[in-house]
């Protein structure tokens, strides 16, 4: 983070603390959990998907729910878009994925997407899939688009509500998905031993530091990572490295595949 940015953060925090000390006490009625997903932001993610279709010209977009905590139960989960006057059920597929319909009134009311489980127990991801991708492999262009949509749609998990607004202030799809230190985690279908990239005649193995959330999680930090119960399936993909084409395929090595 650059020094001007740090100074701006410090100024904003100081102003917030000063305001908290001097402002009169006001009681506000909470209308929804602040970690519910914004309908407007998810629609913005859908719009971004259309603008960047060149990354995955034939792909489809869905959103997916994944467990964040060991006791999270996703089977039977329900979703609804809820606003001041709008309440729209959202069908959830057996793989816990779903799509959103565009609804003018829901947009106008700045509705929220609400799950029948506590939102803090869930991890949300965009799901971009190109047809004819070999079974058990992922296409790099799809992953690039997943990251862009996920950030734009506000799907990144953050347990710290106090600083969640700072994350939104300084996080953009480009800053996360086009930077080597963007740290956008992907999850494989099974536990991972390794990942190999294939692009024409070129191939390479992902470094061990790109698996399992970089291998840096500890018992103290893991509860703050949305990889908490998916750590052995997590990996970083080189979505920022344009020397790998969008048609690059990622092949996953799992314990049962040896």
C-alpha positions in Angstrom: 0.0 0.0 0.0 1.5 3.4 -0.9 2.2 6.1 1.7 -0.5 8.5 0.5 -3.0 5.7 0.9 -1.9 4.9 4.4 -2.1 8.6 5.3 -5.7 8.7 3.9 -6.6 5.6 5.9 -5.2 7.2 9.1 -7.1 10.4 8.4 -10.4 8.5 7.9 -9.9 6.5 11.0 -9.1 9.5 13.1 -12.1 11.3 11.7 -14.3 8.3 12.5 -13.0 8.1 16.1 -13.5 11.9 16.6 -17.0 11.7 15.3 -17.8 8.8 17.6 -16.6 10.8 20.6 -18.4 14.1 19.7 -21.6 13.0 17.9 -24.8 12.7 19.9 -26.2 9.2 20.5 -28.6 8.1 17.8 -30.4 4.8 17.8 -30.8 3.3 14.3 -33.1 0.4 13.4 -31.1 -2.4 11.7 -32.9 -3.6 8.6 -30.6 -6.5 7.8 -27.3 -8.2 8.7 -24.4 -6.1 7.3 -22.7 -9.2 5.9 -25.7 -10.1 3.7 -24.8 -9.8 0.0 -25.8 -6.7 -1.8 -28.2 -7.4 -4.7 -26.9 -4.3 -6.6 -23.3 -5.5 -6.3 -24.1 -9.0 -7.5 -26.0 -7.5 -10.5 -22.9 -5.3 -11.1 -20.8 -8.6 -11.1 -23.2 -10.0 -13.7 -22.7 -6.8 -15.8 -18.9 -7.2 -15.5 -19.2 -10.8 -16.7 -20.9 -9.5 -19.9 -18.3 -6.8 -20.5 -15.4 -9.3 -20.1 -16.9 -12.2 -22.1 -13.7 -12.3 -24.2 -12.0 -14.1 -21.4 -14.5 -17.0 -21.7 -16.6 -16.4 -24.8 -18.9 -19.4 -24.4 -19.0 -19.6 -20.6 -22.0 -19.4 -18.3 -22.1 -17.6 -14.9 -23.6 -18.9 -11.7 -22.9 -18.1 -8.1 -22.0 -20.8 -5.5 -22.2 -21.3 -1.8 -19.4 -23.1 0.0 -19.0 -23.9 3.7 -16.8 -21.6 5.8 -17.1 -23.3 9.1 -16.9 -27.0 10.1 -20.5 -27.1 11.3 -22.0 -25.4 8.2 -24.8 -27.4 6.6 -25.6 -26.4 3.0 -28.1 -29.1 2.1 -31.6 -27.6 2.3 -30.3 -24.0 2.4 -32.7 -21.3 0.9 -32.0 -17.9 -0.5 -34.2 -14.9 -1.0 -33.7 -11.3 -2.3 -35.2 -9.0 0.3 -35.9 -5.3 0.1 -38.4 -3.0 1.7 -41.3 -4.4 -0.2 -39.7 -7.1 -2.3 -39.1 -10.8 -1.2 -38.0 -13.0 -4.1 -37.1 -16.7 -3.6 -33.9 -17.8 -5.3 -33.7 -21.5 -6.4 -30.6 -23.3 -5.2 -29.3 -26.2 -7.2 -28.1 -29.5 -5.6 -24.5 -28.3 -5.9 -25.5 -25.2 -4.0 -25.2 -22.9 -7.0 -27.7 -20.4 -8.2 -28.4 -17.5 -10.6 -30.0 -14.2 -10.0 -32.8 -12.6 -12.1 -32.8 -8.9 -12.8 -35.6 -7.2 -10.9 -36.1 -3.4 -11.1 -37.8 -3.0 -7.8 -35.2 -5.0 -5.9 -32.5 -2.8 -7.5 -34.4 0.3 -6.6 -34.8 -0.8 -2.9 -31.1 -1.8 -2.7 -32.2 -5.3 -1.7 -30.0 -7.9 0.0 -29.5 -11.5 -0.8 -30.2 -13.4 2.4 -29.5 -17.0 3.2 -31.2 -19.3 5.7 -27.9 -19.8 7.3 -25.8 -17.1 9.0 -23.9 -15.4 6.2 -20.7 -15.5 8.3 -20.8 -19.3 8.0 -20.7 -19.3 4.2 -18.2 -18.6 1.5 -19.5 -17.2 -1.7 -17.9 -17.6 -5.1 -18.6 -16.8 -8.8 -18.7 -20.0 -10.9 -17.7 -19.5 -14.5 -17.6 -22.6 -16.7 -16.7 -22.9 -20.4 -18.2 -25.9 -22.3 -16.0 -28.7 -23.5 -13.5 -28.1 -20.7 -12.1 -31.6 -19.9 -13.5 -33.3 -16.8 -11.6 -32.4 -13.6 -9.7 -29.5 -15.2 -10.2 -25.7 -15.1 -9.6 -23.1 -17.8 -7.5 -20.1 -16.8 -9.7 -17.6 -18.6 -12.7 -18.9 -16.6 -10.8 -18.4 -13.4 -9.8 -14.9 -14.4 -13.4 -14.0 -15.0 -14.5 -15.7 -11.8 -12.1 -13.4 -9.8 -13.2 -10.2 -11.6 -16.9 -11.1 -11.0 -16.4 -12.2 -7.5 -14.7 -9.0 -6.4 -17.1 -6.8 -8.3 -20.1 -8.7 -6.7 -18.7 -8.2 -3.2 -18.3 -11.9 -2.6 -15.0 -11.7 -0.7 -15.5 -12.7 2.9 -14.4 -10.5 5.8 -15.0 -11.4 9.4 -14.0 -7.9 10.7 -17.1 -5.7 10.3 -15.2 -2.8 11.9 -12.9 -2.6 8.9 -15.1 -4.1 6.2 -15.8 -0.6 4.8 -12.0 0.0 4.4 -11.7 -3.3 2.4 -14.4 -2.1 0.0 -12.8 1.3 -0.3 -9.5 0.0 -1.5 -10.5 -3.2 -3.3 -11.3 -3.3 -7.0 -11.4 -6.2 -9.4 -8.3 -4.9 -11.2 -6.3 -4.5 -8.0 -7.0 -8.0 -6.8 -7.2 -10.0 -10.1 -4.4 -8.4 -12.0 -1.7 -8.3 -9.3 0.7 -11.1 -8.2 -0.3 -10.4 -4.6 -4.0 -10.2 -5.2 -4.5 -13.4 -3.1 -7.8 -14.5 -4.6 -8.4 -18.1 -3.5 -9.9 -20.7 -5.7 -11.1 -24.1 -4.5 -10.7 -27.5 -6.2 -13.3 -30.3 -6.0 -11.0 -32.5 -3.9 -8.0 -32.1 -1.7 -4.9 -31.1 -3.6 -1.4 -32.5 -3.8 -0.4 -30.4 -6.8 -1.6 -28.3 -9.8 0.0 -28.4 -13.3 -0.6 -25.8 -16.0 -0.7 -26.8 -19.7 -0.7 -24.1 -22.5 0.1 -25.7 -25.8 3.6 -27.2 -25.6 4.3 -25.3 -22.3 3.7 -26.7 -18.9 4.6 -25.9 -15.3 3.7 -26.9 -11.8 2.3 -24.4 -9.4 4.8 -23.6 -6.6 3.9 -25.2 -3.2 3.4 -21.6 -1.9 0.4 -21.3 -4.3 -1.4 -24.3 -2.7 -3.3 -24.5 0.6 -3.6 -20.7 1.0 0.1 -20.3 0.7 0.8 -22.6 3.7 0.8 -19.6 6.0 -2.4 -20.2 8.0 -2.1 -20.9 11.7 -4.7 -22.0 14.2 -5.1 -18.4 15.2 -5.5 -17.0 11.6 -7.5 -19.8 10.0 -10.9 -18.8 11.5 -10.5 -15.5 9.6 -9.9 -17.2 6.2 -12.8 -18.3 4.1 -10.7 -21.4 3.4 -11.2 -22.6 7.0 -12.7 -25.9 6.1 -11.5 -25.9 2.5 -7.8 -25.3 3.2 -6.6 -28.6 1.6 -8.6 -27.7 -1.6 -7.4 -24.1 -1.9 -5.0 -22.7 -4.4 -3.9 -19.5 -6.1 -3.9 -19.4 -9.9 -1.6 -17.2 -12.0 -4.5 -15.1 -13.3 -2.4 -12.0 -13.3 0.3 -13.6 -15.5 -0.6 -12.8 -19.1 2.2 -15.1 -20.5 -0.3 -17.9 -19.8 -3.2 -17.7 -22.3 -6.9 -17.8 -21.4 -7.0 -21.3 -22.8 -4.4 -22.6 -20.4 -5.7 -25.7 -18.5 -5.1 -26.5 -14.9 -4.9 -30.2 -14.0 -5.3 -31.1 -10.3 -3.5 -33.9 -8.5 -5.4 -35.4 -5.6 -4.5 -38.2 -3.2 -6.8 -40.6 -5.1 -5.3 -39.7 -8.5 -1.9 -41.1 -7.9 
